[in-house]
């Protein structure tokens, strides 16, 4: 029984995966279109973060327009086209476009406005696609697509109006509709610009030398004195031998004169040191 249950689960899983794979190209009115939409809802549930979820809604909305373009190519004669498929695609398009724009407007007005620019460009591109295919739609779908085009024009106008007030203290009015926050209508009080960073002070060049670079002064090296350094007297080193030169012999004195031995000039000694 356990083996049979595992086999059944594996078969069901493989069939479900194959159904999801085959439903990727399903169009409104096809048997697998419901599986395709269920897989998209599961993908949205596994998406985390407000911005990724908002972009996922816009991705699904773009997929609905791709399905409408495919239906128009498959049924060139509007009389043979499935009106219900067009109406389903347009309704799903409106739902995803509204959900994505509401989230992006909330995120864009609380940041630098980058998401508002992306939303504005997206709505302009989708409006151009819908306008090009409108002539190939059945009459009922053609009447219905006017509401989708008006929704896209409203998203473009809302994103542009909020972008124009991104430098104001008050961006939104505090009121909301299906698309999202409404822009404020009062006068725009521009935010104070960020204070510029103070530049470091420079040291002016000395007068008379305009080409000299500015900056901190560098001290000049000391100039050696021109006077010679007095030579200190030599001190005897302990244990060293001091030799005293012998007196030179003068010629014999003349008769009747008295000779005085020459004096020997010895260097001064430290107390307690003798001469070896």
C-alpha positions as CSV (number, residue, x, y, z in Angstrom):
1,X,0.0,0.0,0.0
2,X,2.8,2.4,0.8
3,X,4.5,1.7,-2.5
4,X,1.2,2.2,-4.3
5,X,0.6,5.5,-2.5
6,X,4.0,6.8,-3.4
7,X,3.5,5.8,-7.0
8,X,0.1,7.7,-7.1
9,X,1.7,10.8,-5.5
10,X,4.5,10.7,-8.0
11,X,2.1,10.3,-10.9
12,X,0.0,13.2,-9.7
13,X,3.0,15.4,-9.2
14,X,4.3,14.6,-12.7
15,X,0.9,15.3,-14.2
16,X,0.6,18.6,-12.3
17,X,4.0,19.6,-13.5
18,X,3.3,18.7,-17.1
19,X,0.0,20.6,-16.9
20,X,1.7,23.7,-15.6
21,X,4.3,23.4,-18.3
22,X,1.7,23.0,-21.1
23,X,-0.5,25.8,-19.7
24,X,2.2,28.4,-20.2
25,X,0.9,29.1,-23.7
26,X,-2.7,28.8,-22.8
27,X,-5.1,31.6,-23.8
28,X,-8.3,32.8,-22.2
29,X,-11.0,30.2,-23.0
30,X,-8.6,27.3,-23.2
31,X,-9.0,24.3,-20.9
32,X,-5.6,24.9,-19.2
33,X,-6.0,28.6,-18.8
34,X,-7.2,28.2,-15.2
35,X,-4.1,26.2,-14.4
36,X,-2.0,28.9,-15.8
37,X,-3.6,31.5,-13.6
38,X,-3.3,29.3,-10.5
39,X,0.4,28.9,-11.2
40,X,0.8,32.7,-11.4
41,X,-1.0,33.1,-8.1
42,X,1.3,30.5,-6.5
43,X,4.3,32.4,-7.9
44,X,3.0,35.6,-6.4
45,X,2.6,33.9,-3.1
46,X,6.2,32.8,-3.1
47,X,7.5,36.3,-3.9
48,X,8.7,38.3,-0.9
49,X,9.0,42.1,-0.6
50,X,6.6,44.8,-1.6
51,X,8.5,46.0,-4.6
52,X,9.0,42.5,-6.1
53,X,5.3,41.8,-5.6
54,X,4.3,45.0,-7.3
55,X,6.5,44.3,-10.3
56,X,5.1,40.8,-10.4
57,X,1.6,42.2,-10.8
58,X,2.7,44.4,-13.7
59,X,4.4,41.4,-15.3
60,X,1.1,39.5,-15.1
61,X,-0.8,42.5,-16.6
62,X,1.7,42.6,-19.5
63,X,1.1,38.9,-20.0
64,X,-2.6,39.5,-20.4
65,X,-1.9,42.0,-23.2
66,X,0.3,39.4,-24.8
67,X,-2.6,37.0,-24.7
68,X,-4.9,39.6,-26.3
69,X,-2.3,40.1,-29.1
70,X,-2.1,36.4,-29.7
71,X,-5.9,36.1,-29.9
72,X,-6.0,38.9,-32.4
73,X,-3.4,37.0,-34.6
74,X,-5.2,33.7,-34.2
75,X,-8.6,35.1,-35.1
76,X,-8.1,37.8,-37.8
77,X,-11.8,38.0,-38.4
78,X,-13.3,39.7,-35.3
79,X,-16.6,37.9,-36.0
80,X,-15.0,34.5,-35.2
81,X,-13.0,35.7,-32.2
82,X,-14.0,34.5,-28.7
83,X,-15.4,37.6,-27.1
84,X,-15.3,35.9,-23.6
85,X,-11.6,35.3,-23.9
86,X,-11.0,39.0,-24.6
87,X,-13.2,40.2,-21.8
88,X,-11.5,37.8,-19.3
89,X,-8.0,39.0,-20.4
90,X,-9.0,42.7,-20.1
91,X,-10.5,42.1,-16.6
92,X,-7.5,40.3,-15.3
93,X,-5.3,43.0,-16.9
94,X,-7.1,45.8,-15.0
95,X,-6.9,43.9,-11.7
96,X,-3.1,43.3,-11.9
97,X,-2.5,46.9,-13.2
98,X,-4.4,48.4,-10.3
99,X,-2.6,46.2,-7.7
100,X,0.8,46.9,-9.1
101,X,0.3,50.6,-9.5
102,X,-1.0,51.0,-5.9
103,X,2.0,49.3,-4.4
104,X,4.5,51.1,-6.6
105,X,3.0,54.5,-5.9
106,X,3.2,53.9,-2.1
107,X,6.8,52.8,-2.4
108,X,7.8,55.6,-4.9
109,X,6.5,58.5,-2.9
110,X,8.4,57.3,0.1
111,X,11.7,57.1,-1.7
112,X,13.5,58.9,-4.5
113,X,10.7,58.5,-7.1
114,X,12.6,55.9,-9.2
115,X,9.6,53.5,-9.0
116,X,7.2,56.2,-10.2
117,X,9.3,56.7,-13.3
118,X,9.2,53.0,-14.0
119,X,5.4,52.9,-13.5
120,X,4.9,55.9,-15.8
121,X,7.0,54.3,-18.6
122,X,5.2,50.9,-18.1
123,X,1.8,52.4,-18.4
124,X,2.7,54.4,-21.5
125,X,4.1,51.3,-23.2
126,X,1.0,49.1,-22.4
127,X,-1.4,51.9,-23.6
128,X,0.5,51.9,-26.9
129,X,0.2,48.1,-27.3
130,X,-3.5,48.2,-26.5
131,X,-4.2,51.0,-28.9
132,X,-2.5,49.1,-31.8
133,X,-4.5,46.0,-31.3
134,X,-7.9,47.6,-30.6
135,X,-8.9,47.7,-34.3
136,X,-8.7,43.8,-34.4
137,X,-11.0,43.2,-31.4
138,X,-14.6,42.3,-31.6
139,X,-17.1,45.1,-31.0
140,X,-17.8,44.1,-27.4
141,X,-14.1,43.7,-26.6
142,X,-13.4,47.0,-28.3
143,X,-15.9,48.8,-26.1
144,X,-14.4,47.2,-23.0
145,X,-10.8,48.0,-23.9
146,X,-11.7,51.7,-23.6
147,X,-11.9,51.3,-19.8
148,X,-8.5,49.6,-19.7
149,X,-7.0,52.4,-21.8
150,X,-8.5,55.0,-19.5
151,X,-7.0,53.2,-16.5
152,X,-3.5,53.3,-18.1
153,X,-3.9,57.0,-18.9
154,X,-4.9,57.5,-15.2
155,X,-1.8,55.6,-14.0
156,X,0.5,57.7,-16.3
157,X,-1.1,61.0,-15.2
158,X,-0.9,59.9,-11.5
159,X,2.8,58.9,-11.7
160,X,3.7,62.1,-13.5
161,X,1.8,64.3,-11.0
162,X,3.5,62.7,-8.1
163,X,6.9,63.0,-9.7
164,X,6.4,66.7,-10.2
165,X,6.0,67.1,-6.4
166,X,9.0,64.9,-5.3
167,X,10.9,68.0,-4.2
168,X,8.0,69.4,-2.2
169,X,7.4,68.9,1.5
170,X,3.9,67.6,0.8
171,X,3.8,65.1,-2.0
172,X,0.5,63.4,-1.5
173,X,-2.8,64.8,-0.4
174,X,-3.6,62.0,2.0
175,X,-6.5,60.8,-0.2
176,X,-6.5,57.5,-2.2
177,X,-8.4,55.9,-5.0
178,X,-8.1,52.6,-6.8
179,X,-4.8,53.6,-8.4
180,X,-3.2,54.8,-5.2
181,X,-2.4,58.1,-3.4
182,X,-3.5,61.4,-4.9
183,X,-0.9,64.2,-5.4
184,X,-1.3,67.3,-3.2
185,X,-2.9,70.3,-4.8
186,X,-1.5,73.0,-2.6
187,X,1.6,75.2,-3.3
188,X,4.8,73.4,-3.5
189,X,7.2,74.3,-0.7
190,X,10.5,73.1,-1.9
191,X,12.7,71.2,0.5
192,X,15.8,72.9,1.8
193,X,18.8,71.6,-0.1
194,X,21.5,69.8,1.8
195,X,24.2,72.1,3.1
196,X,27.4,72.1,1.1
197,X,30.5,70.8,2.7
198,X,32.8,73.6,3.9
199,X,36.1,73.7,2.1
200,X,39.4,73.5,3.9
201,X,41.1,76.9,4.5
202,X,44.1,77.7,2.4
203,X,47.3,79.5,3.4
204,X,47.8,82.6,1.3
205,X,51.1,82.9,-0.6
206,X,53.6,85.4,0.8
207,X,53.5,88.9,-0.8
208,X,55.7,89.4,-3.8
209,X,55.4,85.8,-5.0
210,X,52.0,85.3,-6.7
211,X,53.0,82.0,-8.3
212,X,54.0,80.3,-5.0
213,X,51.7,77.4,-4.0
214,X,49.4,77.8,-1.1
215,X,49.6,75.5,1.9
216,X,51.2,75.1,5.3
217,X,54.6,76.7,5.7
218,X,57.6,74.3,6.0
219,X,60.3,75.3,8.5
220,X,63.7,75.9,7.0
221,X,66.6,73.6,8.2
222,X,68.9,75.2,10.7
223,X,72.0,77.0,9.4
224,X,75.3,75.7,10.9
225,X,77.3,78.3,12.8
226,X,80.4,79.6,11.2
227,X,82.4,79.7,14.4
228,X,84.6,76.6,15.0
229,X,83.7,74.4,18.0
230,X,86.2,74.9,20.8
231,X,88.4,71.8,21.3
232,X,88.0,70.4,24.8
233,X,91.2,69.4,26.7
234,X,92.2,65.9,26.6
235,X,91.6,63.9,29.8
236,X,93.9,61.0,30.7
237,X,92.2,57.6,30.5
238,X,92.6,55.3,33.5
239,X,95.3,52.7,32.8
240,X,96.9,54.6,29.9
241,X,100.6,55.5,29.9
242,X,101.5,59.2,29.5
243,X,104.9,59.7,27.9
244,X,106.7,62.9,28.6
245,X,109.1,64.0,25.9
246,X,112.7,64.4,27.0
247,X,114.1,68.0,27.1
248,X,116.2,69.0,24.2
249,X,119.9,69.7,24.9
250,X,121.0,73.2,24.4
251,X,124.5,74.0,23.6
252,X,126.9,74.4,26.4
253,X,126.5,77.7,28.1
254,X,129.2,80.1,28.0
255,X,131.6,80.4,30.9
256,X,130.4,82.4,33.9
257,X,126.7,81.9,33.1
258,X,124.2,79.9,35.1
259,X,121.7,77.6,33.2
260,X,118.2,77.0,34.4
261,X,116.6,73.7,33.4
262,X,113.5,74.1,31.1
263,X,110.1,73.7,32.6
264,X,107.9,70.8,31.4
265,X,104.2,71.6,30.9
266,X,102.1,68.5,31.9
267,X,98.4,68.2,31.3
268,X,96.1,68.4,34.3
269,X,95.2,65.0,35.8
270,X,92.0,63.9,37.4
271,X,92.1,63.5,41.1
272,X,93.2,60.1,42.1
273,X,94.8,59.1,38.8
274,X,98.5,58.6,38.5
275,X,101.0,58.5,35.7
276,X,102.2,55.1,34.7
